Amino acid sequence: MDEFDELLLKIIDRTLRDILGDDNALIIYNHLERNSCSMCEIPAKLDLFSAQLRNMLGVGRGQILGAPAILEDVVVKTLSSKLGLELETKSMVFNYRIRKLKESYDNGRRKHSRGPQSK
């Protein structure tokens, strides 16, 4: 697992615990585990994570105050802020927004790791 994925997991965990409470976060992790997505697999299974949030918290008119979308937006905003990146793709689905942030993060790291170009 790379630095980006570790940071993503920390932010997801903190967001779930801060917004839903520790007990509910554990319920979500247990549900994910039963549906083939352990906590450490979330970065590789963003589609499944997002779908399971909606499965547990509801979708459309049946959802709990828009909870899945709010949780995902908080994760994306917090991650963007921590990385010092801006993401202009609010209308995109969660997994795509996270992948775009990872691409920007990886591109920035590659530029910095090359250092000054010699002639």
DRENLOMI-598588 format. One record per atom (N, C-alpha, C): residue number from 0; residue in one letter; atom name; x, y, z. Coordinates in nm, 4 decimals. Each point is the difference from the previous one (the first is absolute). Layout:
REM DRENLOMI-598588
+-----+----+----+----------+----------+----------+
|   i | aa | at |       c1 |       c2 |       c3 |
+-----+----+----+----------+----------+----------+
| NUM |  A | CA |        X |        Y |        Z |
...
+-----+----+----+----------+----------+----------+
This chain:
REM DRENLOMI-598588
+-----+----+----+----------+----------+----------+
|   i | aa | at |       c1 |       c2 |       c3 |
+-----+----+----+----------+----------+----------+
|   0 |  M |  N |   0.0852 |  -0.1176 |   0.0000 |
|   0 |  M | CA |  -0.0852 |   0.1176 |   0.0000 |
|   0 |  M |  C |   0.0901 |   0.1242 |   0.0000 |
|   1 |  D |  N |  -0.0297 |   0.0942 |  -0.0876 |
|   1 |  D | CA |   0.0830 |   0.1200 |  -0.0086 |
|   1 |  D |  C |  -0.0504 |   0.1089 |   0.0951 |
|   2 |  E |  N |   0.0736 |   0.1118 |   0.0048 |
|   2 |  E | CA |  -0.0329 |   0.1102 |   0.0906 |
|   2 |  E |  C |  -0.1399 |   0.0563 |  -0.0262 |
|   3 |  F |  N |  -0.0352 |   0.0128 |  -0.1265 |
|   3 |  F | CA |  -0.1309 |   0.0529 |  -0.0360 |
|   3 |  F |  C |  -0.1110 |  -0.0881 |   0.0582 |
|   4 |  D |  N |   0.0125 |  -0.1311 |  -0.0208 |
|   4 |  D | CA |  -0.1023 |  -0.0923 |   0.0491 |
|   4 |  D |  C |  -0.0089 |   0.0032 |   0.1525 |
|   5 |  E |  N |   0.1137 |   0.0096 |   0.0667 |
|   5 |  E | CA |   0.0001 |   0.0083 |   0.1466 |
|   5 |  E |  C |  -0.0714 |   0.1263 |   0.0472 |
|   6 |  L |  N |   0.0292 |   0.1123 |  -0.0653 |
|   6 |  L | CA |  -0.0660 |   0.1253 |   0.0357 |
|   6 |  L |  C |  -0.1498 |  -0.0094 |  -0.0278 |
|   7 |  L |  N |  -0.0371 |  -0.0564 |  -0.1130 |
|   7 |  L | CA |  -0.1407 |  -0.0176 |  -0.0345 |
|   7 |  L |  C |  -0.0725 |  -0.0819 |   0.1074 |
|   8 |  L |  N |   0.0603 |  -0.1098 |   0.0430 |
|   8 |  L | CA |  -0.0628 |  -0.0840 |   0.1030 |
|   8 |  L |  C |  -0.0154 |   0.0741 |   0.1318 |
|   9 |  K |  N |   0.1014 |   0.0766 |   0.0381 |
|   9 |  K | CA |  -0.0084 |   0.0778 |   0.1239 |
|   9 |  K |  C |  -0.1132 |   0.1014 |  -0.0076 |
|  10 |  I |  N |  -0.0132 |   0.0648 |  -0.1146 |
|  10 |  I | CA |  -0.1049 |   0.1009 |  -0.0172 |
|  10 |  I |  C |  -0.1380 |  -0.0649 |  -0.0019 |
|  11 |  I |  N |  -0.0133 |  -0.1124 |  -0.0685 |
|  11 |  I | CA |  -0.1284 |  -0.0713 |  -0.0011 |
|  11 |  I |  C |  -0.0367 |  -0.0413 |   0.1426 |
|  12 |  D |  N |   0.0947 |  -0.0572 |   0.0717 |
|  12 |  D | CA |  -0.0259 |  -0.0440 |   0.1364 |
|  12 |  D |  C |  -0.0396 |   0.1167 |   0.0895 |
|  13 |  R |  N |   0.0746 |   0.1090 |  -0.0067 |
|  13 |  R | CA |  -0.0293 |   0.1171 |   0.0840 |
|  13 |  R |  C |  -0.1360 |   0.0584 |  -0.0369 |
|  14 |  T |  N |  -0.0316 |   0.0051 |  -0.1284 |
|  14 |  T | CA |  -0.1284 |   0.0551 |  -0.0448 |
|  14 |  T |  C |  -0.1163 |  -0.0842 |   0.0509 |
|  15 |  L |  N |   0.0095 |  -0.1312 |  -0.0177 |
|  15 |  L | CA |  -0.1070 |  -0.0880 |   0.0475 |
|  15 |  L |  C |  -0.0186 |   0.0128 |   0.1506 |
|  16 |  R |  N |   0.1111 |   0.0010 |   0.0734 |
|  16 |  R | CA |  -0.0083 |   0.0060 |   0.1463 |
|  16 |  R |  C |  -0.0516 |   0.1360 |   0.0477 |
|  17 |  D |  N |   0.0464 |   0.1076 |  -0.0637 |
|  17 |  D | CA |  -0.0439 |   0.1341 |   0.0414 |
|  17 |  D |  C |  -0.1472 |   0.0250 |  -0.0308 |
|  18 |  I |  N |  -0.0455 |  -0.0459 |  -0.1155 |
|  18 |  I | CA |  -0.1369 |   0.0289 |  -0.0417 |
|  18 |  I |  C |  -0.0999 |  -0.1026 |   0.0537 |
|  19 |  L |  N |   0.0372 |  -0.1274 |  -0.0033 |
|  19 |  L | CA |  -0.0945 |  -0.1045 |   0.0390 |
|  19 |  L |  C |   0.0255 |  -0.0589 |   0.1382 |
|  20 |  G |  N |   0.1162 |   0.0251 |   0.0563 |
|  20 |  G | CA |   0.0359 |  -0.0573 |   0.1291 |
|  20 |  G |  C |   0.0785 |  -0.1290 |  -0.0158 |
|  21 |  D |  N |   0.0740 |  -0.0349 |   0.1036 |
|  21 |  D | CA |   0.0854 |  -0.1188 |  -0.0042 |
|  21 |  D |  C |  -0.0799 |  -0.1285 |  -0.0233 |
|  22 |  D |  N |  -0.1099 |  -0.0160 |   0.0713 |
|  22 |  D | CA |  -0.0788 |  -0.1230 |  -0.0132 |
|  22 |  D |  C |  -0.0524 |  -0.0181 |  -0.1421 |
|  23 |  N |  N |  -0.0519 |   0.1073 |  -0.0594 |
|  23 |  N | CA |  -0.0518 |  -0.0098 |  -0.1362 |
|  23 |  N |  C |   0.1113 |  -0.0210 |  -0.1022 |
|  24 |  A |  N |   0.1158 |   0.0591 |   0.0241 |
|  24 |  A | CA |   0.1144 |  -0.0239 |  -0.0890 |
|  24 |  A |  C |   0.0370 |  -0.1484 |   0.0021 |
|  25 |  L |  N |   0.0005 |  -0.0599 |   0.1180 |
|  25 |  L | CA |   0.0307 |  -0.1434 |   0.0111 |
|  25 |  L |  C |  -0.1056 |  -0.0852 |  -0.0685 |
|  26 |  I |  N |  -0.1251 |   0.0408 |   0.0091 |
|  26 |  I | CA |  -0.1070 |  -0.0723 |  -0.0698 |
|  26 |  I |  C |   0.0252 |   0.0048 |  -0.1508 |
|  27 |  I |  N |   0.0382 |   0.1164 |  -0.0504 |
|  27 |  I | CA |   0.0296 |   0.0136 |  -0.1436 |
|  27 |  I |  C |   0.1180 |  -0.0881 |  -0.0383 |
|  28 |  Y |  N |   0.1075 |   0.0015 |   0.0791 |
|  28 |  Y | CA |   0.1167 |  -0.0840 |  -0.0308 |
|  28 |  Y |  C |  -0.0362 |  -0.1488 |   0.0023 |
|  29 |  N |  N |  -0.0817 |  -0.0400 |   0.0951 |
|  29 |  N | CA |  -0.0432 |  -0.1402 |   0.0055 |
|  29 |  N |  C |  -0.0842 |  -0.0359 |  -0.1219 |
|  30 |  H |  N |  -0.0882 |   0.0904 |  -0.0395 |
|  30 |  H | CA |  -0.0822 |  -0.0225 |  -0.1197 |
|  30 |  H |  C |   0.0892 |  -0.0115 |  -0.1240 |
|  31 |  L |  N |   0.0974 |   0.0884 |  -0.0113 |
|  31 |  L | CA |   0.0923 |  -0.0056 |  -0.1136 |
|  31 |  L |  C |   0.0759 |  -0.1324 |  -0.0020 |
|  32 |  E |  N |   0.0470 |  -0.0416 |   0.1165 |
|  32 |  E | CA |   0.0742 |  -0.1261 |   0.0113 |
|  32 |  E |  C |  -0.0857 |  -0.1175 |  -0.0482 |
|  33 |  R |  N |  -0.1263 |  -0.0014 |   0.0383 |
|  33 |  R | CA |  -0.0910 |  -0.1068 |  -0.0433 |
|  33 |  R |  C |  -0.0281 |   0.0067 |  -0.1508 |
|  34 |  N |  N |   0.0269 |   0.1134 |  -0.0593 |
|  34 |  N | CA |  -0.0244 |   0.0177 |  -0.1439 |
|  34 |  N |  C |   0.1298 |   0.0138 |  -0.0791 |
|  35 |  S |  N |   0.1021 |  -0.0714 |   0.0450 |
|  35 |  S | CA |   0.1285 |  -0.0129 |  -0.0714 |
|  35 |  S |  C |   0.0778 |   0.1296 |  -0.0140 |
|  36 |  C |  N |  -0.0022 |   0.0820 |   0.1053 |
|  36 |  C | CA |   0.0773 |   0.1242 |  -0.0044 |
|  36 |  C |  C |   0.0478 |   0.0339 |   0.1410 |
|  37 |  S |  N |   0.1170 |  -0.0536 |   0.0352 |
|  37 |  S | CA |   0.0559 |   0.0348 |   0.1305 |
|  37 |  S |  C |   0.0439 |   0.1461 |  -0.0035 |
|  38 |  M |  N |   0.0224 |   0.0564 |   0.1167 |
|  38 |  M | CA |   0.0374 |   0.1413 |   0.0070 |
|  38 |  M |  C |   0.1233 |   0.0294 |  -0.0857 |
|  39 |  C |  N |   0.1001 |  -0.0858 |   0.0052 |
|  39 |  C | CA |   0.1224 |   0.0268 |  -0.0756 |
|  39 |  C |  C |  -0.0202 |  -0.0132 |  -0.1509 |
|  40 |  E |  N |  -0.1110 |  -0.0598 |  -0.0423 |
|  40 |  E | CA |  -0.0288 |  -0.0138 |  -0.1432 |
|  40 |  E |  C |  -0.0802 |   0.1165 |  -0.0573 |
|  41 |  I |  N |  -0.0458 |   0.0897 |   0.0845 |
|  41 |  I | CA |  -0.0851 |   0.1100 |  -0.0468 |
|  41 |  I |  C |   0.0648 |   0.0787 |  -0.1147 |
|  42 |  P |  N |   0.1282 |   0.0399 |   0.0081 |
|  42 |  P | CA |   0.0565 |   0.0771 |  -0.1114 |
|  42 |  P |  C |  -0.0053 |  -0.0730 |  -0.1347 |
|  43 |  A |  N |   0.0099 |  -0.1315 |   0.0028 |
|  43 |  A | CA |  -0.0046 |  -0.0778 |  -0.1238 |
|  43 |  A |  C |  -0.1432 |  -0.0324 |  -0.0423 |
|  44 |  K |  N |  -0.0944 |   0.0160 |   0.0925 |
|  44 |  K | CA |  -0.1396 |  -0.0352 |  -0.0279 |
|  44 |  K |  C |  -0.0928 |   0.1179 |   0.0302 |
|  45 |  L |  N |   0.0358 |   0.1165 |  -0.0523 |
|  45 |  L | CA |  -0.0796 |   0.1200 |   0.0263 |
|  45 |  L |  C |  -0.1437 |  -0.0137 |  -0.0489 |
|  46 |  D |  N |  -0.0194 |  -0.0681 |  -0.1131 |
|  46 |  D | CA |  -0.1356 |  -0.0205 |  -0.0529 |
|  46 |  D |  C |  -0.0841 |  -0.0777 |   0.1009 |
|  47 |  L |  N |   0.0572 |  -0.1075 |   0.0526 |
|  47 |  L | CA |  -0.0716 |  -0.0843 |   0.0953 |
|  47 |  L |  C |  -0.0252 |   0.0755 |   0.1305 |
|  48 |  F |  N |   0.0994 |   0.0739 |   0.0467 |
|  48 |  F | CA |  -0.0159 |   0.0792 |   0.1216 |
|  48 |  F |  C |  -0.1166 |   0.0979 |  -0.0142 |
|  49 |  S |  N |  -0.0020 |   0.0734 |  -0.1096 |
|  49 |  S | CA |  -0.1051 |   0.0979 |  -0.0247 |
|  49 |  S |  C |  -0.1367 |  -0.0684 |  -0.0114 |
|  50 |  A |  N |  -0.0055 |  -0.1106 |  -0.0721 |
|  50 |  A | CA |  -0.1260 |  -0.0724 |  -0.0166 |
|  50 |  A |  C |  -0.0510 |  -0.0531 |   0.1342 |
|  51 |  Q |  N |   0.0899 |  -0.0490 |   0.0823 |
|  51 |  Q | CA |  -0.0414 |  -0.0537 |   0.1294 |
|  51 |  Q |  C |  -0.0443 |   0.1105 |   0.0961 |
|  52 |  L |  N |   0.0616 |   0.1174 |  -0.0089 |
|  52 |  L | CA |  -0.0493 |   0.1136 |   0.0794 |
|  52 |  L |  C |  -0.1449 |   0.0290 |  -0.0363 |
|  53 |  R |  N |  -0.0282 |   0.0024 |  -0.1291 |
|  53 |  R | CA |  -0.1351 |   0.0267 |  -0.0464 |
|  53 |  R |  C |  -0.0949 |  -0.1138 |   0.0391 |
|  54 |  N |  N |   0.0503 |  -0.1204 |  -0.0045 |
|  54 |  N | CA |  -0.0802 |  -0.1154 |   0.0397 |
|  54 |  N |  C |  -0.0398 |   0.0106 |   0.1473 |
|  55 |  M |  N |   0.0930 |   0.0398 |   0.0837 |
|  55 |  M | CA |  -0.0273 |   0.0085 |   0.1434 |
|  55 |  M |  C |  -0.0778 |   0.1254 |   0.0390 |
|  56 |  L |  N |   0.0337 |   0.1131 |  -0.0622 |
|  56 |  L | CA |  -0.0575 |   0.1275 |   0.0411 |
|  56 |  L |  C |  -0.1148 |   0.0452 |  -0.0890 |
|  57 |  G |  N |  -0.0238 |  -0.0732 |  -0.1077 |
|  57 |  G | CA |  -0.1119 |   0.0303 |  -0.0876 |
|  57 |  G |  C |   0.0392 |   0.0853 |  -0.1190 |
|  58 |  V |  N |  -0.0895 |   0.0028 |  -0.0980 |
|  58 |  V | CA |   0.0199 |   0.0808 |  -0.1204 |
|  58 |  V |  C |  -0.1296 |   0.0732 |  -0.0316 |
|  59 |  G |  N |   0.0124 |   0.1047 |  -0.0767 |
|  59 |  G | CA |  -0.1186 |   0.0745 |  -0.0426 |
|  59 |  G |  C |  -0.0805 |   0.0516 |   0.1178 |
|  60 |  R |  N |  -0.1300 |  -0.0093 |  -0.0093 |
|  60 |  R | CA |  -0.0878 |   0.0517 |   0.1055 |
|  60 |  R |  C |   0.0094 |  -0.0808 |   0.1291 |
|  61 |  G |  N |   0.0527 |  -0.1225 |  -0.0082 |
|  61 |  G | CA |   0.0078 |  -0.0846 |   0.1177 |
|  61 |  G |  C |   0.1273 |   0.0167 |   0.0812 |
|  62 |  Q |  N |   0.0883 |   0.0874 |  -0.0433 |
|  62 |  Q | CA |   0.1270 |   0.0109 |   0.0714 |
|  62 |  Q |  C |  -0.0099 |   0.0873 |   0.1243 |
|  63 |  I |  N |   0.0937 |  -0.0193 |   0.0878 |
|  63 |  I | CA |   0.0054 |   0.0743 |   0.1254 |
|  63 |  I |  C |   0.0652 |   0.1356 |  -0.0283 |
|  64 |  L |  N |  -0.0815 |   0.1017 |  -0.0240 |
|  64 |  L | CA |   0.0472 |   0.1371 |  -0.0201 |
|  64 |  L |  C |   0.1150 |   0.0123 |  -0.0991 |
|  65 |  G |  N |   0.0009 |  -0.0802 |  -0.1045 |
|  65 |  G | CA |   0.1067 |   0.0080 |  -0.0994 |
|  65 |  G |  C |   0.1342 |  -0.0472 |   0.0524 |
|  66 |  A |  N |  -0.0017 |  -0.0832 |   0.1022 |
|  66 |  A | CA |   0.1216 |  -0.0403 |   0.0706 |
|  66 |  A |  C |   0.1125 |  -0.0530 |  -0.0891 |
|  67 |  P |  N |  -0.0255 |  -0.0924 |  -0.0932 |
|  67 |  P | CA |   0.1124 |  -0.0503 |  -0.0793 |
|  67 |  P |  C |   0.0719 |   0.1120 |  -0.0768 |
|  68 |  A |  N |  -0.0756 |   0.0857 |  -0.0654 |
|  68 |  A | CA |   0.0597 |   0.1088 |  -0.0773 |
|  68 |  A |  C |   0.0736 |   0.0982 |   0.0904 |
|  69 |  I |  N |  -0.0572 |   0.0288 |   0.1165 |
|  69 |  I | CA |   0.0653 |   0.0917 |   0.0939 |
|  69 |  I |  C |   0.1310 |  -0.0593 |   0.0494 |
|  70 |  L |  N |  -0.0012 |  -0.1272 |   0.0385 |
|  70 |  L | CA |   0.1223 |  -0.0662 |   0.0462 |
|  70 |  L |  C |   0.1075 |   0.0028 |  -0.1090 |
|  71 |  E |  N |  -0.0400 |  -0.0327 |  -0.1216 |
|  71 |  E | CA |   0.0965 |  -0.0013 |  -0.1105 |
|  71 |  E |  C |   0.0546 |   0.1399 |  -0.0269 |
|  72 |  D |  N |  -0.0862 |   0.1010 |   0.0025 |
|  72 |  D | CA |   0.0465 |   0.1370 |  -0.0220 |
|  72 |  D |  C |   0.0985 |   0.0438 |   0.1080 |
|  73 |  V |  N |  -0.0274 |  -0.0362 |   0.1251 |
|  73 |  V | CA |   0.0915 |   0.0357 |   0.1089 |
|  73 |  V |  C |   0.1348 |  -0.0679 |  -0.0208 |
|  74 |  V |  N |  -0.0011 |  -0.1257 |  -0.0389 |
|  74 |  V | CA |   0.1254 |  -0.0729 |  -0.0255 |
|  74 |  V |  C |   0.0781 |   0.0686 |  -0.1115 |
|  75 |  V |  N |  -0.0665 |   0.0310 |  -0.1103 |
|  75 |  V | CA |   0.0681 |   0.0626 |  -0.1142 |
|  75 |  V |  C |   0.0549 |   0.1370 |   0.0380 |
|  76 |  K |  N |  -0.0797 |   0.0815 |   0.0680 |
|  76 |  K | CA |   0.0454 |   0.1342 |   0.0397 |
|  76 |  K |  C |   0.1166 |  -0.0069 |   0.0973 |
|  77 |  T |  N |  -0.0072 |  -0.0900 |   0.0967 |
|  77 |  T | CA |   0.1074 |  -0.0140 |   0.0978 |
|  77 |  T |  C |   0.1273 |  -0.0490 |  -0.0673 |
|  78 |  L |  N |  -0.0124 |  -0.0981 |  -0.0866 |
|  78 |  L | CA |   0.1158 |  -0.0532 |  -0.0712 |
|  78 |  L |  C |   0.0614 |   0.1076 |  -0.0894 |
|  79 |  S |  N |  -0.0837 |   0.0729 |  -0.0724 |
|  79 |  S | CA |   0.0495 |   0.1086 |  -0.0856 |
|  79 |  S |  C |   0.0779 |   0.1013 |   0.0821 |
|  80 |  S |  N |  -0.0546 |   0.0377 |   0.1133 |
|  80 |  S | CA |   0.0638 |   0.0979 |   0.0868 |
|  80 |  S |  C |   0.1338 |  -0.0508 |   0.0531 |
|  81 |  K |  N |   0.0022 |  -0.1241 |   0.0468 |
|  81 |  K | CA |   0.1239 |  -0.0580 |   0.0547 |
|  81 |  K |  C |   0.1095 |  -0.0075 |  -0.1056 |
|  82 |  L |  N |  -0.0399 |  -0.0245 |  -0.1238 |
|  82 |  L | CA |   0.0975 |  -0.0126 |  -0.1085 |
|  82 |  L |  C |   0.0332 |   0.1344 |  -0.0646 |
|  83 |  G |  N |  -0.0755 |   0.1031 |   0.0347 |
|  83 |  G | CA |   0.0210 |   0.1305 |  -0.0612 |
|  83 |  G |  C |  -0.0405 |   0.0027 |  -0.1461 |
|  84 |  L |  N |  -0.1016 |  -0.0780 |  -0.0327 |
|  84 |  L | CA |  -0.0472 |  -0.0096 |  -0.1384 |
|  84 |  L |  C |  -0.1438 |   0.0487 |  -0.0089 |
|  85 |  E |  N |  -0.0369 |   0.0513 |  -0.1166 |
|  85 |  E | CA |  -0.1387 |   0.0383 |  -0.0240 |
|  85 |  E |  C |  -0.0578 |  -0.0961 |  -0.1019 |
|  86 |  L |  N |  -0.1251 |  -0.0321 |   0.0205 |
|  86 |  L | CA |  -0.0681 |  -0.0912 |  -0.0904 |
|  86 |  L |  C |  -0.1283 |   0.0663 |  -0.0461 |
|  87 |  E |  N |  -0.0115 |   0.0214 |  -0.1312 |
|  87 |  E | CA |  -0.1163 |   0.0687 |  -0.0560 |
|  87 |  E |  C |  -0.1013 |  -0.0984 |  -0.0566 |
|  88 |  T |  N |  -0.0148 |  -0.1131 |   0.0635 |
|  88 |  T | CA |  -0.0853 |  -0.1058 |  -0.0541 |
|  88 |  T |  C |  -0.1068 |  -0.0431 |   0.0991 |
|  89 |  K |  N |  -0.0641 |   0.0955 |   0.0659 |
|  89 |  K | CA |  -0.0995 |  -0.0316 |   0.1027 |
|  89 |  K |  C |  -0.1125 |  -0.0879 |  -0.0535 |
|  90 |  S |  N |  -0.0322 |   0.0143 |  -0.1269 |
|  90 |  S | CA |  -0.1113 |  -0.0772 |  -0.0543 |
|  90 |  S |  C |   0.0380 |  -0.1446 |  -0.0320 |
|  91 |  M |  N |   0.1273 |  -0.0326 |   0.0085 |
|  91 |  M | CA |   0.0427 |  -0.1363 |  -0.0311 |
|  91 |  M |  C |  -0.0232 |  -0.0931 |   0.1175 |
|  92 |  V |  N |  -0.0094 |  -0.1282 |  -0.0298 |
|  92 |  V | CA |  -0.0186 |  -0.0993 |   0.1052 |
|  92 |  V |  C |   0.1244 |  -0.0084 |   0.0875 |
|  93 |  F |  N |  -0.0199 |  -0.0481 |   0.1216 |
|  93 |  F | CA |   0.1042 |  -0.0036 |   0.1024 |
|  93 |  F |  C |   0.1297 |  -0.0658 |  -0.0473 |
|  94 |  N |  N |  -0.0103 |  -0.1219 |  -0.0527 |
|  94 |  N | CA |   0.1223 |  -0.0708 |  -0.0372 |
|  94 |  N |  C |   0.0793 |   0.0742 |  -0.1078 |
|  95 |  Y |  N |  -0.0691 |   0.0673 |  -0.0900 |
|  95 |  Y | CA |   0.0703 |   0.0751 |  -0.1047 |
|  95 |  Y |  C |   0.0702 |   0.1220 |   0.0603 |
|  96 |  R |  N |  -0.0655 |   0.0692 |   0.0926 |
|  96 |  R | CA |   0.0625 |   0.1165 |   0.0639 |
|  96 |  R |  C |   0.1260 |  -0.0405 |   0.0766 |
|  97 |  I |  N |  -0.0063 |  -0.1134 |   0.0699 |
|  97 |  I | CA |   0.1168 |  -0.0476 |   0.0742 |
|  97 |  I |  C |   0.1114 |  -0.0377 |  -0.0973 |
|  98 |  R |  N |  -0.0339 |  -0.0656 |  -0.1081 |
|  98 |  R | CA |   0.1023 |  -0.0377 |  -0.0997 |
|  98 |  R |  C |   0.0650 |   0.1234 |  -0.0630 |
|  99 |  K |  N |  -0.0790 |   0.1048 |  -0.0245 |
|  99 |  K | CA |   0.0562 |   0.1240 |  -0.0557 |
|  99 |  K |  C |   0.0960 |   0.0644 |   0.1010 |
| 100 |  L |  N |  -0.0367 |  -0.0024 |   0.1275 |
| 100 |  L | CA |   0.0905 |   0.0539 |   0.1023 |
| 100 |  L |  C |   0.1282 |  -0.0818 |   0.0063 |
| 101 |  K |  N |  -0.0122 |  -0.1312 |  -0.0111 |
| 101 |  K | CA |   0.1199 |  -0.0852 |   0.0043 |
| 101 |  K |  C |   0.0901 |   0.0282 |  -0.1201 |
| 102 |  E |  N |  -0.0592 |   0.0172 |  -0.1163 |
| 102 |  E | CA |   0.0788 |   0.0329 |  -0.1194 |
| 102 |  E |  C |   0.0753 |   0.1314 |   0.0204 |
| 103 |  S |  N |  -0.0680 |   0.1017 |   0.0504 |
| 103 |  S | CA |   0.0634 |   0.1297 |   0.0252 |
| 103 |  S |  C |   0.1104 |  -0.0134 |   0.1032 |
| 104 |  Y |  N |  -0.0258 |  -0.0762 |   0.1050 |
| 104 |  Y | CA |   0.0990 |  -0.0238 |   0.1050 |
| 104 |  Y |  C |   0.1227 |  -0.0709 |  -0.0573 |
| 105 |  D |  N |  -0.0236 |  -0.1070 |  -0.0763 |
| 105 |  D | CA |   0.1116 |  -0.0752 |  -0.0597 |
| 105 |  D |  C |   0.0797 |   0.0854 |  -0.0976 |
| 106 |  N |  N |  -0.0697 |   0.0809 |  -0.0809 |
| 106 |  N | CA |   0.0692 |   0.0874 |  -0.0950 |
| 106 |  N |  C |   0.0864 |   0.1018 |   0.0737 |
| 107 |  G |  N |  -0.0510 |   0.0561 |   0.1078 |
| 107 |  G | CA |   0.0765 |   0.0953 |   0.0798 |
| 107 |  G |  C |   0.1224 |  -0.0633 |   0.0629 |
| 108 |  R |  N |  -0.0136 |  -0.1223 |   0.0463 |
| 108 |  R | CA |   0.1139 |  -0.0709 |   0.0610 |
| 108 |  R |  C |   0.1074 |  -0.0289 |  -0.1040 |
| 109 |  R |  N |  -0.0422 |  -0.0379 |  -0.1215 |
| 109 |  R | CA |   0.0981 |  -0.0279 |  -0.1055 |
| 109 |  R |  C |   0.0784 |   0.1252 |  -0.0358 |
| 110 |  K |  N |  -0.0693 |   0.1132 |  -0.0079 |
| 110 |  K | CA |   0.0679 |   0.1263 |  -0.0322 |
| 110 |  K |  C |   0.1008 |   0.0358 |   0.1072 |
| 111 |  H |  N |  -0.0374 |  -0.0187 |   0.1272 |
| 111 |  H | CA |   0.0894 |   0.0346 |   0.1103 |
| 111 |  H |  C |   0.1154 |  -0.0983 |   0.0139 |
| 112 |  S |  N |  -0.0217 |  -0.1266 |  -0.0369 |
| 112 |  S | CA |   0.1052 |  -0.0999 |   0.0164 |
| 112 |  S |  C |   0.1088 |   0.0133 |  -0.1057 |
| 113 |  R |  N |  -0.0320 |   0.0611 |  -0.1120 |
| 113 |  R | CA |   0.1012 |   0.0214 |  -0.1048 |
| 113 |  R |  C |   0.0988 |   0.1084 |   0.0386 |
| 114 |  G |  N |  -0.0460 |   0.0948 |   0.0797 |
| 114 |  G | CA |   0.0887 |   0.1101 |   0.0390 |
| 114 |  G |  C |   0.0259 |   0.0918 |  -0.1171 |
| 115 |  P |  N |   0.0956 |   0.0907 |   0.0169 |
| 115 |  P | CA |   0.0320 |   0.0926 |  -0.1094 |
| 115 |  P |  C |   0.0556 |  -0.0763 |  -0.1200 |
| 116 |  Q |  N |  -0.0430 |   0.0400 |  -0.1170 |
| 116 |  Q | CA |   0.0490 |  -0.0600 |  -0.1228 |
| 116 |  Q |  C |   0.1367 |   0.0542 |  -0.0354 |
| 117 |  S |  N |   0.0942 |  -0.0865 |  -0.0295 |
| 117 |  S | CA |   0.1338 |   0.0469 |  -0.0405 |
| 117 |  S |  C |   0.0059 |   0.0045 |  -0.1512 |
| 118 |  K |  N |   0.0816 |   0.0941 |  -0.0490 |
| 118 |  K | CA |   0.0095 |   0.0177 |  -0.1464 |
| 118 |  K |  C |   0.1144 |  -0.0777 |  -0.0568 |
+-----+----+----+----------+----------+----------+
